[in-house]
């Protein structure tokens, strides 16, 4: 039996828009703090999800665990692969987290699903 997909809510649209906005602003040398501020502004009026509130981006690689905070340095580096995670809460209804993996280039990013292997 197939469960029908629920209609998008304001939370869904806000989180996805914030994700697209942040991804469009990232390129080599862009300040991680600037992206964090951009995400916070785009998420209003929703509260950040506790899972992503302090850990919106991480480098991709092999690690036994990830710190519970963004630990990628002061800016995004060319050639590095990152995961961007944006989440928000709409209490008491629940929350939503969206993520995307990407490679940083001098003039923007390429998402992992767009990379030719």
ChimeraX attribute file (.defattr): number of C-alpha atoms within 10 A of each C-alpha:
attribute: neighborCount
match mode: 1-to-1
recipient: residues
	/A:1	3
	/A:2	4
	/A:3	5
	/A:4	6
	/A:5	6
	/A:6	6
	/A:7	7
	/A:8	8
	/A:9	9
	/A:10	10
	/A:11	21
	/A:12	17
	/A:13	12
	/A:14	18
	/A:15	27
	/A:16	19
	/A:17	15
	/A:18	21
	/A:19	23
	/A:20	13
	/A:21	15
	/A:22	19
	/A:23	20
	/A:24	11
	/A:25	14
	/A:26	24
	/A:27	20
	/A:28	18
	/A:29	15
	/A:30	16
	/A:31	15
	/A:32	19
	/A:33	13
	/A:34	15
	/A:35	20
	/A:36	19
	/A:37	12
	/A:38	16
	/A:39	22
	/A:40	18
	/A:41	12
	/A:42	18
	/A:43	23
	/A:44	14
	/A:45	13
	/A:46	19
	/A:47	15
	/A:48	22
	/A:49	17
	/A:50	13
	/A:51	15
	/A:52	20
	/A:53	18
	/A:54	15
	/A:55	19
	/A:56	21
	/A:57	23
	/A:58	20
	/A:59	20
	/A:60	14
	/A:61	9
	/A:62	7
	/A:63	6
	/A:64	5
	/A:65	6
	/A:66	13
	/A:67	9
	/A:68	14
	/A:69	14
	/A:70	19
	/A:71	15
	/A:72	14
	/A:73	12
	/A:74	12
	/A:75	16
	/A:76	24
	/A:77	21
	/A:78	16
	/A:79	13
	/A:80	15
	/A:81	21
	/A:82	22
	/A:83	16
	/A:84	20
	/A:85	19
	/A:86	26
	/A:87	27
	/A:88	26
	/A:89	19
	/A:90	17
	/A:91	9
	/A:92	6
	/A:93	7
	/A:94	10
	/A:95	18
	/A:96	15
	/A:97	17
	/A:98	15
	/A:99	16
	/A:100	16
	/A:101	20
	/A:102	24
	/A:103	24
	/A:104	22
	/A:105	18
	/A:106	14
	/A:107	12
	/A:108	16
	/A:109	23
	/A:110	16
	/A:111	15
	/A:112	15
	/A:113	10
	/A:114	10
	/A:115	9
	/A:116	5
	/A:117	5
